[in-house]
Amino acid sequence: MSNKVHLGHTARKRFGQNFLTDEGVISSIVGAISPDNDHVMVEIGPGLGALTEPVADIIDNLTVVELDRDLVERLKAHPILKDKLTIHQGDALQFDFTQLAQDGKKMKVFGNLPYNISTPLMFHLFEFAEQIETMHFMLQKEVVLRLSASPGCKAYGRLTVMAQYYCQVVPVLEVPPGCFTPPPKVDSAVVRLLPYEQKPWPCKDVTVMRHLCTTAFNMRRKTLRNNLKGMLDDDDFAALGIDSTLRPEQISVEQYVAMANLFIDKSTAN
């Protein structure tokens, strides 16, 4: 039985809303998320509840963070969902996810993310990675390619390095435009991000690493040596065994961490 209550909501351009309507794809995504009562289940931007309803069916309580006040009112009035949801009206980019933590329970976070906020939102969520078990996001396919890229690929960049520093990245499935109403002009895909219990390459200060990555990727066509002038010199690159004539997309996550750690050591020694 379908209990969808759409109440004639029209997709709003300014929130980047395209609503997922393909039942087969929806059930595949819900299967990937694997909702349970042993985790705090958190949905970002439930929209019209395409994922919200089937996830809430399986569990006792679902927490949602939604910016659009109209949609929040609809969810509060929804005959089935209203008793299942804990609703936070507000901007997920500013939201303190630690307030959702419960004793002995990590979060499973999921959402169909509008393109314009997907990258900043992931950077924001990485700050809470220790409290998150899994993240599943529907994104533009090109963003999933960037998240999962290997060094040397065109798609490899700052987002790749930071995402793979915090998480194991697993592309789950591709979702063509016809699965949405209205159909977007781009292909979408679902990605699974699994935050590491123990980071394979721990950085002494992630803020420094983020700054170093941003600086390195500012000018992709130039060499590492050029881009990081003022941060690392030839002796530093030699000590790390990194070829400074390479371009930023040719450097592994492990090497970015090593460069950041060396720069931190230099700064604290001075």
C-alpha positions in Angstrom: 0.0 0.0 0.0 1.4 3.4 -0.9 0.8 6.1 1.7 2.3 9.0 -0.2 0.7 12.3 0.7 2.1 14.8 -1.7 -0.4 17.6 -1.1 0.5 19.2 -4.5 4.0 20.4 -3.5 5.8 21.9 -6.5 9.5 21.5 -6.7 11.3 24.7 -6.0 14.3 25.7 -8.1 16.0 27.6 -5.3 16.3 24.5 -3.1 17.5 22.5 -6.1 14.5 20.1 -5.6 14.1 17.1 -7.9 12.0 14.4 -6.3 12.9 10.7 -6.5 9.9 8.8 -7.8 11.2 5.4 -9.1 10.1 2.7 -6.7 12.8 0.2 -7.7 15.6 2.7 -7.2 14.0 3.8 -3.9 14.0 0.2 -2.6 17.6 -0.3 -3.7 18.7 2.8 -1.9 16.8 1.9 1.3 18.5 -1.6 1.1 21.9 0.1 0.9 21.2 2.4 3.9 19.9 -0.6 5.9 17.9 1.2 8.5 17.9 -0.2 12.0 17.1 0.7 15.6 20.7 0.2 16.7 21.7 3.5 15.1 20.4 7.1 15.2 18.9 7.3 11.7 19.3 10.8 10.2 17.9 12.1 6.9 19.1 15.4 5.5 16.4 17.2 3.4 13.6 14.6 3.3 11.8 16.5 0.5 8.5 14.7 -0.2 9.5 11.7 1.8 10.5 9.3 -1.1 13.2 7.8 1.2 11.7 9.0 4.5 8.5 6.8 4.3 10.2 3.4 3.5 13.0 4.1 6.0 10.6 5.1 8.7 8.5 2.0 8.1 11.4 -0.2 9.2 12.4 1.7 12.4 11.0 3.3 15.5 12.2 6.8 15.0 13.8 8.9 12.2 15.5 12.2 12.7 15.2 14.7 9.8 16.9 18.0 9.2 14.9 20.1 6.7 15.4 23.7 5.7 12.1 24.2 3.8 9.4 25.4 6.3 6.5 24.3 4.1 7.9 20.8 3.9 8.4 20.7 7.7 4.7 21.6 8.2 3.7 18.8 5.8 5.8 16.3 7.6 4.4 17.4 10.9 0.9 16.8 9.5 1.6 13.6 7.6 -0.8 10.9 8.9 1.8 8.2 9.1 5.1 9.9 9.5 4.2 12.5 12.1 4.6 9.9 14.9 7.8 8.5 13.6 9.8 11.7 13.0 12.0 13.9 15.1 12.1 17.1 13.0 14.8 19.8 13.1 13.9 22.7 10.9 17.1 24.5 9.8 20.2 24.5 7.6 22.1 21.2 7.6 25.3 23.2 6.8 25.0 25.0 10.2 23.6 22.1 12.1 25.5 20.6 15.1 25.1 16.9 14.5 26.6 16.1 17.9 23.2 17.0 19.5 21.7 13.9 17.8 24.2 11.5 19.4 22.7 8.9 21.8 24.7 6.7 24.3 26.2 3.7 22.5 24.6 4.6 19.2 26.4 5.9 16.1 24.5 7.8 13.4 23.6 6.5 9.9 23.1 9.6 7.8 21.5 9.7 4.4 19.9 12.1 1.9 19.2 13.2 -1.7 21.5 16.2 -1.7 20.9 19.3 -3.9 24.0 19.9 -6.0 24.7 23.4 -4.7 25.2 22.2 -1.1 26.6 18.7 -1.6 30.3 19.6 -1.2 30.1 22.0 1.7 27.7 19.7 3.5 30.1 16.7 3.2 32.9 18.9 4.5 30.7 19.8 7.4 29.7 16.2 8.1 33.3 15.0 8.1 33.8 17.0 11.3 31.4 14.6 13.0 32.8 11.5 11.3 33.7 9.8 14.6 30.0 9.7 15.5 28.9 8.4 12.1 28.8 4.8 11.1 27.7 5.2 7.5 26.6 8.0 5.1 24.6 7.4 1.9 24.0 10.3 -0.4 22.3 10.7 -3.8 24.5 13.2 -5.7 25.3 14.3 -9.2 27.2 11.5 -10.8 30.2 13.8 -11.4 30.4 14.4 -7.6 30.5 10.7 -6.9 33.2 10.3 -9.5 35.2 13.0 -7.7 34.7 11.4 -4.3 35.9 8.0 -5.5 38.7 9.1 -7.9 42.2 7.8 -7.8 45.4 9.9 -8.2 46.0 10.8 -11.8 42.3 11.1 -12.7 40.8 14.4 -13.9 38.1 14.1 -11.3 40.7 13.8 -8.5 40.8 17.0 -6.3 40.5 18.6 -2.9 37.1 16.9 -2.3 38.6 13.5 -3.2 41.6 13.9 -0.8 39.5 15.1 2.2 36.7 12.5 1.7 39.2 9.7 1.4 41.1 11.0 4.4 38.0 10.5 6.6 36.1 7.7 4.8 36.2 4.7 2.6 34.2 5.7 -0.5 32.0 3.1 -2.3 29.9 4.0 -5.3 26.6 2.1 -4.9 24.3 2.7 -8.0 23.7 5.1 -10.8 20.3 6.8 -11.1 19.2 8.1 -14.5 17.2 11.4 -14.8 13.9 9.5 -15.5 13.8 8.3 -11.9 13.0 11.9 -10.7 10.2 14.4 -11.1 11.0 16.7 -12.7 13.8 14.9 -14.5 17.2 16.7 -13.8 19.5 17.5 -16.7 22.3 15.4 -15.2 22.9 11.8 -14.1 22.8 11.0 -10.4 24.4 8.3 -8.4 24.4 7.0 -4.8 27.6 6.8 -2.8 28.4 5.1 0.5 30.9 6.8 2.8 32.2 4.7 5.7 34.1 6.8 8.2 37.3 5.1 9.4 37.4 3.9 13.0 41.2 4.4 12.9 42.3 6.7 10.1 44.9 4.9 8.0 47.0 8.2 7.8 46.3 10.4 10.8 46.9 14.1 10.4 48.1 16.2 13.3 45.8 19.1 12.3 43.1 18.7 9.7 42.7 22.4 9.3 46.2 22.7 8.0 45.7 19.7 5.6 42.6 21.3 4.2 44.5 24.6 3.7 47.4 22.7 2.0 45.0 20.9 -0.3 43.2 24.0 -1.3 46.5 25.8 -2.0 47.8 22.8 -4.0 44.6 22.5 -6.1 44.2 26.2 -6.7 46.2 25.9 -9.9 45.8 22.4 -11.2 48.1 22.9 -14.2 51.1 24.0 -12.1 53.5 21.8 -10.2 53.3 21.0 -6.5 56.5 22.9 -6.0 55.0 26.0 -7.5 51.7 25.8 -5.7 53.1 25.1 -2.3 55.9 27.6 -2.4 56.1 29.3 1.0 54.8 26.1 2.7 57.3 23.4 1.6 60.8 23.7 0.0 62.9 21.3 -2.0 64.5 19.8 1.1 61.0 19.1 2.5 59.9 17.3 -0.7 63.2 15.3 -0.7 62.7 14.3 2.9 59.2 13.0 2.1 60.3 11.3 -1.1 57.7 13.3 -3.1 58.5 14.5 -6.6 57.7 18.2 -6.5 57.5 18.5 -10.3 54.2 16.5 -10.2 50.8 18.1 -10.4 48.5 18.2 -7.5 46.2 15.4 -8.9 49.1 13.0 -9.0 49.7 13.0 -5.3 48.0 10.3 -3.0 46.0 11.0 0.1 48.8 9.5 2.2 51.3 12.0 0.7 49.0 14.9 1.4 48.8 13.9 5.0 52.6 13.5 5.1 53.1 17.0 3.6 50.6 18.6 6.1 52.3 16.8 9.1 55.8 18.0 8.0 54.5 21.6 7.6 52.9 21.4 11.1 56.2 20.1 12.5 58.1 22.9 10.8 55.7 25.5 12.1 55.8 24.3 15.7 59.6 24.0 15.6 60.0 27.7 14.6 
